[in-house]
Amino acid sequence: MPPRLPRDISGEDFVRLLRPYGFRLVRQHGSHIRLTAVIDGVERHVTVPRHSGLRVGTLSSIVQQVAGYLGVERDALIDELIG
């Protein structure tokens, strides 16, 4: 069974989980945080809402995007991030 995404993770907590993968805060505009990482020589960007609880669909979309950038399976990334 695929791993479940957490229902109570905040945007700021999720940003902290992405730091080990090279994502760094570039800017914040209103309630959105822009992260950038250089992966295989290419600059990659992710925008994370700075909400107290991310919606599951939003979180799923961001995880899918990051997994694509890193070249790993979505479920494997969820296991690494959330455990």
C-alpha positions as semicolon CSV with decimal commas, in nm:
position;residue;x (nm);y (nm);z (nm)
1;M;0,000;0,000;0,000
2;P;0,143;0,344;-0,093
3;P;0,245;0,571;0,194
4;R;-0,007;0,830;0,306
5;L;0,070;1,197;0,306
6;P;0,031;1,370;0,643
7;R;-0,287;1,568;0,694
8;D;-0,142;1,817;0,940
9;I;0,192;1,935;0,801
10;S;0,247;2,308;0,768
11;G;0,418;2,478;0,478
12;E;0,710;2,582;0,697
13;D;0,756;2,226;0,826
14;F;0,753;2,094;0,471
15;V;1,015;2,351;0,367
16;R;1,239;2,221;0,648
17;L;1,195;1,865;0,517
18;L;1,315;1,972;0,172
19;R;1,640;2,134;0,294
20;P;1,845;1,810;0,293
21;Y;1,766;1,778;-0,079
22;G;1,934;2,111;-0,155
23;F;1,625;2,333;-0,159
24;R;1,688;2,681;-0,018
25;L;1,452;2,969;0,046
26;V;1,492;3,225;-0,230
27;R;1,205;3,458;-0,151
28;Q;0,871;3,485;0,016
29;H;0,583;3,678;-0,132
30;G;0,278;3,697;0,088
31;S;0,188;3,348;0,199
32;H;0,403;3,162;-0,056
33;I;0,762;3,045;-0,012
34;R;0,980;3,002;-0,320
35;L;1,255;2,738;-0,293
36;T;1,537;2,673;-0,537
37;A;1,782;2,386;-0,574
38;V;2,048;2,311;-0,831
39;I;2,000;1,950;-0,936
40;D;2,228;1,802;-1,202
41;G;2,340;2,152;-1,296
42;V;1,985;2,277;-1,352
43;E;1,814;2,527;-1,126
44;R;1,480;2,387;-1,003
45;H;1,204;2,584;-0,831
46;V;0,921;2,484;-0,600
47;T;0,658;2,708;-0,445
48;V;0,514;2,604;-0,109
49;P;0,217;2,780;0,050
50;R;0,296;2,908;0,398
51;H;-0,025;2,772;0,548
52;S;-0,074;2,610;0,887
53;G;-0,201;2,293;0,721
54;L;-0,128;2,209;0,357
55;R;-0,411;2,051;0,164
56;V;-0,340;1,693;0,064
57;G;-0,373;1,768;-0,308
58;T;-0,132;2,060;-0,284
59;L;0,119;1,855;-0,087
60;S;0,085;1,566;-0,331
61;S;0,151;1,794;-0,626
62;I;0,464;1,943;-0,467
63;V;0,596;1,597;-0,372
64;Q;0,539;1,476;-0,730
65;Q;0,727;1,778;-0,866
66;V;1,022;1,730;-0,628
67;A;1,036;1,355;-0,698
68;G;1,057;1,431;-1,070
69;Y;1,339;1,677;-1,014
70;L;1,530;1,426;-0,801
71;G;1,460;1,133;-1,032
72;V;1,306;0,916;-0,759
73;E;0,970;0,750;-0,718
74;R;0,703;0,956;-0,544
75;D;0,634;0,687;-0,281
76;A;1,007;0,651;-0,205
77;L;1,034;1,026;-0,152
78;I;0,732;1,027;0,079
79;D;0,892;0,748;0,284
80;E;1,217;0,947;0,309
81;L;1,049;1,278;0,390
82;I;0,783;1,165;0,631
83;G;0,903;0,820;0,728
